[in-house]
Amino acid sequence: MKIAVIGGGAAGFFSAITAKETFPNAEVTIYEKSAKFLSKVKVSGGGRCNVTNACYDNKELSTFYPRGANFLRKAFEQFNTLSTIEWFKKRGVELEALSDNCIFPKSNSSQTIIDCFEFEARKLGVRCIIQTPIISIVPDEYSNFKLITNGDSISVDRVIYTIGGQPKITTLEWLTHLKHLIVAPVPSLFTFNMPNESIRELMGIVNESTSVRIEKSKWIADGPLLITHWGMSGPAILKLSAFAARELAEKEYQFAVLINWLDQMKEEELRQILQENKVIHSEKKISNYNPFGLKSRLWIFLISKSGCIETTRWKDLQGKLLNRLVNNLINDRYSVEGKTTFKEEFVTAGGVDLSLVDVKNMQSKVISGLYFAGEVLNIDGVTGGFNFQAAWTTAYIAGKNVGINKAE
Ligand SMILES: Cc1cc2nc3c(=O)[nH]c(=O)nc-3n(C[C@H](O)[C@H](O)[C@H](O)COP(=O)(O)OP(=O)(O)OC[C@H]3O[C@@H](n4cnc5c(N)ncnc54)[C@H](O)[C@@H]3O)c2cc1C
């Protein structure tokens, strides 16, 4: 049996290795379009490769995926984060979790992961071919496939399609001709540009517990927020950009965010704290006493924005001044005009629609013998090792099942 794996990235290698281990008599070949395998793995996690995440509950794990959560929840029953750690350990790669739950190779180098994959593929006899883009795949009348490459065609029995996230829908057009549904791609994981907001002067400040909401939408995210010279970044913003990716694309990245700098504090509690401080610290200058532990430059910015001047004392905090401060602390509005890719660590939301993929084996429900894995699927996660985990999980399932008799 000839198994073709299209794409020599994370999902390609993981599925090819699993397929060859499971079906040793099969001829497994990886076809990679570029001159290098695993190039995204190489640059991932700032060159350290955030392999997975120390979240060991499948239900909780699935909540980190804006698209594909339900599908993955079932898939994780076959291969989850613990399986990943075990898989690498068995092959001599020790992983370690950091305090934020991100898991990296102990070597702190993505090359360790690449070496592991290349060694395993060589050991098992997986054929690895570079500079061979597969432009389309044609199922023939014998339920086999013809891979169409530059002016050539290659006949195979099974295909695992792992070409990664595709920014243009045209790459997947051949699938639509075969009645597959494709969800139009939009970018995910980006930071917010605020060219007209003076808060950019505070670049470098991180506010640890922040709640960010997109105005006139249901989208809200919590976590640290980083002020940058172009606007806002940090985990809360990235999470929001992922969950609201499609809606923000529709808005052409022109929208407003409402920020609660005090995590999820409600107005009633905030007013009470402010009242108490008015009594206890009545003679103190507001600029000199910040009861919320905010970074002092941020506190000064927010009180100035509310109308306080250097000499304003706590006892002066009333009427409009008080209302403005309440608003700026928990409902602070900023206009966003555009996006910036986060350290180039973007992923694509969209791709092969999951409704036509069988989660039990990753086989197409439309084209028997065609399997999918990795980011080409309409699956994407937030930062923290979740995107690779989705690649390992779907690739493992595809590899385990690709050699089983085709469905009628
Ligand atoms: C800079 C950066 C850093 C990242 N860091 C992390 C991280 O630390 N942790 C994490 O979880 N996620 C990270 N991600 C996301 C993660 O890299 C991807 O989700 C993951 O690589 C997806 O794996 P894949 O195999 O599906 O796709 P890819 O890794 O993109 O591999 C697809 C392969 O297919 C090849 N290909 C494409 N078209 C064809 C064709 N027609 N014929 C043949 N070959 C083809 C491509 O050249 C490529 O080699 C990062 C992403 C970026 C961009």
The ligand as a Tripos MOL2 file, in Angstrom:
@<TRIPOS>MOLECULE
LIG
   53    58     1     0     0
SMALL
NO_CHARGES

@<TRIPOS>ATOM
      1 C1          6.3640   31.7950   13.9880 C.3       1 LIG1
      2 C2          5.4120   30.7740   14.5200 C.ar      1 LIG1
      3 C3          5.6460   30.2350   15.7830 C.ar      1 LIG1
      4 C4          4.7590   29.2790   16.2980 C.ar      1 LIG1
      5 N1          5.0120   28.7660   17.5340 N.ar      1 LIG1
      6 C5          4.1520   27.8270   18.0430 C.ar      1 LIG1
      7 C6          4.4150   27.2050   19.3030 C.ar      1 LIG1
      8 O1          5.4460   27.4430   19.9480 O.2       1 LIG1
      9 N2          3.4920   26.3150   19.7660 N.ar      1 LIG1
     10 C7          2.3660   25.9670   19.0550 C.ar      1 LIG1
     11 O2          1.5810   25.1580   19.5350 O.2       1 LIG1
     12 N3          2.1320   26.5110   17.8510 N.ar      1 LIG1
     13 C8          2.9830   27.4090   17.3280 C.ar      1 LIG1
     14 N4          2.7390   27.9360   16.0940 N.ar      1 LIG1
     15 C9          1.6490   27.3580   15.2820 C.3       1 LIG1
     16 C10         2.1610   26.0000   14.6870 C.3       1 LIG1
     17 O3          3.4450   26.1920   14.1250 O.3       1 LIG1
     18 C11         1.2170   25.4550   13.6230 C.3       1 LIG1
     19 O4         -0.0870   25.3780   14.1390 O.3       1 LIG1
     20 C12         1.6990   24.0580   13.1710 C.3       1 LIG1
     21 O5          2.9600   24.1760   12.5780 O.3       1 LIG1
     22 C13         0.7210   23.4190   12.2110 C.3       1 LIG1
     23 O6          1.2970   22.2300   11.7250 O.3       1 LIG1
     24 P1          0.9430   21.6900   10.2700 P.3       1 LIG1
     25 O7          1.8110   20.5150   10.0230 O.co2     1 LIG1
     26 O8         -0.5090   21.5540   10.1420 O.co2     1 LIG1
     27 O9          1.3530   22.8760    9.2920 O.3       1 LIG1
     28 P2          2.8110   23.4190    8.9260 P.3       1 LIG1
     29 O10         3.7150   23.2620   10.0760 O.co2     1 LIG1
     30 O11         2.5790   24.7610    8.3660 O.co2     1 LIG1
     31 O12         3.3070   22.4320    7.7990 O.3       1 LIG1
     32 C14         2.7050   22.3610    6.5180 C.3       1 LIG1
     33 C15         3.7660   21.9500    5.5170 C.3       1 LIG1
     34 O13         3.1400   21.6620    4.2790 O.3       1 LIG1
     35 C16         3.9120   22.2060    3.2340 C.3       1 LIG1
     36 N5          3.0190   22.4040    2.0800 N.ar      1 LIG1
     37 C17         2.0870   23.3780    1.9140 C.ar      1 LIG1
     38 N6          1.4480   23.2090    0.7560 N.ar      1 LIG1
     39 C18         1.9740   22.1120    0.1780 C.ar      1 LIG1
     40 C19         1.7090   21.4260   -1.0300 C.ar      1 LIG1
     41 N7          0.7820   21.8570   -1.8810 N.pl3     1 LIG1
     42 N8          2.4280   20.3140   -1.3180 N.ar      1 LIG1
     43 C20         3.3880   19.8610   -0.4650 C.ar      1 LIG1
     44 N9          3.6880   20.4840    0.6810 N.ar      1 LIG1
     45 C21         2.9730   21.5790    1.0220 C.ar      1 LIG1
     46 C22         4.4630   23.4960    3.8220 C.3       1 LIG1
     47 O14         5.6050   23.9560    3.1170 O.3       1 LIG1
     48 C23         4.7890   23.0450    5.2400 C.3       1 LIG1
     49 O15         6.0930   22.5140    5.3460 O.3       1 LIG1
     50 C24         3.6080   28.8850   15.5520 C.ar      1 LIG1
     51 C25         3.3810   29.4330   14.2890 C.ar      1 LIG1
     52 C26         4.2680   30.3710   13.7670 C.ar      1 LIG1
     53 C27         3.9950   30.9400   12.4180 C.3       1 LIG1
@<TRIPOS>BOND
     1     1     2 1
     2     2     3 ar
     3     2    52 ar
     4     3     4 ar
     5     4     5 ar
     6     4    50 ar
     7     5     6 ar
     8     6     7 ar
     9     6    13 1
    10     7     8 2
    11     7     9 ar
    12     9    10 ar
    13    10    11 2
    14    10    12 ar
    15    12    13 ar
    16    13    14 ar
    17    14    15 1
    18    14    50 ar
    19    15    16 1
    20    16    17 1
    21    16    18 1
    22    18    19 1
    23    18    20 1
    24    20    21 1
    25    20    22 1
    26    22    23 1
    27    23    24 1
    28    24    25 2
    29    24    26 1
    30    24    27 1
    31    27    28 1
    32    28    29 2
    33    28    30 1
    34    28    31 1
    35    31    32 1
    36    32    33 1
    37    33    34 1
    38    33    48 1
    39    34    35 1
    40    35    36 1
    41    35    46 1
    42    36    37 ar
    43    36    45 ar
    44    37    38 ar
    45    38    39 ar
    46    39    40 ar
    47    39    45 ar
    48    40    41 1
    49    40    42 ar
    50    42    43 ar
    51    43    44 ar
    52    44    45 ar
    53    46    47 1
    54    46    48 1
    55    48    49 1
    56    50    51 ar
    57    51    52 ar
    58    52    53 1
@<TRIPOS>SUBSTRUCTURE
     1 LIG1         1 GROUP 0 **** ****
